[in-house]
Structures are given as C-alpha cells and as structure tokens.
Amino acid sequence: MQGDRVIGGSEREYSRSVQWVASLLVLALFAIVLFLFLVGPEILTRYDKAHMTTISCKVTAAYAGSASTRSLKGGGTSLPQVEYRSPDCGNLVLSRGLTAEVAEKRAAEVVRGERYDFRIGEGSARLRGLFQAVGVAPDVTAVRADGGN
C-alpha cells in the first residue's frame, strides 16, 4: 500500500497565497461582468442623456420593424423602430416617439447612399464599434438629411 499517494497521477497542493489570488481573480471577474450587464447600461444611459452629439453617416438601407422589451416581472411590449444600416457607422436604431406608420414612412424616405445626421449620446457614439461587435445597435434620438452634401 502506497499510503496517501495517488498512483499514476499527480497531486498538486497550492499555497494559500496562490489560492487567495485565484479567489480574488474569480471575484474580480464576477464583479466586472455584473458591472457590464447591470450597472454599465444605466450609467451609459444617464451619460448619453446629458451629453448628446451629432454624427454624419452614409446610409445604405433603412428598415421599419419592431423591438420587443421584457421586464423582470415577465411583462413586455413591442415598440416600432427604424433600423438604419451604415458602412461607416454600423447599425443605428430610432425608436422614440414612433408609431408603426411613422416608422414605415421614415424608412421609405431614406435615399440609399446619402449621408444623414444622427443625434446620439456621446457615450454610445464612442462605443459604436463595441456595440457592433456584440450585435447591439445604439439608439439615436433624431435623424435628418445631412445638409453638407
């Protein structure tokens, strides 16, 4: 009998300091994920409301549709929206104050290849690349034809 040794395998015993560092790293990762998904969006929304900017984008397509919302209580609603597609700005969404009819009209009025000015929160404008990478289209508050053509 070999005692407590494992035959054909290896037993690793980590020091307390290594275990402590590993625990801190797991806790930090959990805190970062929690921040990104729960606290981050609220901070971005508040920052965007206080810091608006205008970006000019070439629009190649616009589609009317609807977005669904869901609450933690299980309820939800469907909201009309217009999704604008742009090679230089990515996808952008206008949904505030739209009815289904207005969304259809706004999408139909878009001239492909023309530039449009989008009113967007500064934080969302800066994070457009990240949003596109994860498949999220930032919200814009207004869209108008670019007068500088």
KAPE-V349077 format. One record per residue. N is the residue number from 1. PSI is psi as a letter, one per 30 degrees, with the letter a starting at -180 (none if undefined). OMEGA is omega in degrees with one decimal (* if undefined). Layout:
N PSI OMEGA
N PSI OMEGA
//
This chain:
1 k -173.9
2 f -179.6
3 b -176.4
4 f -179.0
5 k 176.9
6 k -178.7
7 k 176.6
8 g 179.6
9 l 178.5
10 k 176.4
11 k 178.1
12 k 175.6
13 j -178.7
14 k 178.7
15 l 179.3
16 e -178.5
17 e 177.7
18 e 177.2
19 e 180.0
20 e 178.7
21 e 178.8
22 e 178.0
23 e 178.2
24 e 178.9
25 e 177.5
26 e 178.2
27 e 178.4
28 e 178.0
29 e 177.1
30 e -179.9
31 e 179.0
32 e 179.4
33 e 178.4
34 e 179.2
35 e -176.6
36 e -174.5
37 f -178.2
38 e -174.3
39 e -176.3
40 e -179.5
41 e 179.0
42 e 177.7
43 e 178.9
44 e 179.3
45 e 179.7
46 e 178.5
47 e -179.5
48 e 179.7
49 e -177.8
50 f -175.6
51 i 180.0
52 l 177.5
53 l 177.5
54 k 175.2
55 k 178.8
56 k -174.9
57 k 172.1
58 k -176.7
59 k 179.9
60 f 179.4
61 l 175.0
62 k -177.3
63 k 173.5
64 k 179.4
65 a 177.6
66 l 177.8
67 k 179.0
68 k 174.6
69 l 179.5
70 k 178.0
71 l 178.1
72 f 179.5
73 f 176.6
74 f 179.2
75 l 177.9
76 l 179.9
77 l 177.9
78 k -177.0
79 k 175.8
80 k 179.5
81 l 171.8
82 k 176.8
83 k 178.9
84 k 178.2
85 k -174.5
86 k 178.5
87 f -178.5
88 f -179.1
89 f -177.1
90 a 178.6
91 k 178.2
92 k -176.0
93 k 172.5
94 k -178.9
95 f -175.6
96 k 173.5
97 g -178.7
98 k 165.7
99 l 179.7
100 e -179.0
101 e 179.7
102 e 178.6
103 e 177.7
104 e -179.6
105 e -179.7
106 e 180.0
107 e -178.6
108 f -178.3
109 f -176.3
110 k 176.0
111 j -178.5
112 k 177.8
113 f 178.5
114 l 177.6
115 k 178.4
116 k 174.7
117 k 178.6
118 k 175.2
119 k -172.1
120 l 174.7
121 k -176.3
122 e 178.4
123 e 178.4
124 e 178.4
125 e -179.7
126 f -177.4
127 g -177.7
128 e -179.2
129 e 177.5
130 e 178.6
131 e -179.7
132 e -179.0
133 e -179.7
134 g 174.8
135 g 178.9
136 k 177.3
137 k -179.8
138 l 178.1
139 k 172.5
140 l -177.6
141 f 179.8
142 l 177.9
143 k 174.9
144 l 178.2
145 k 179.9
146 j -179.4
147 f -176.1
148 g -178.2
149 none *
//
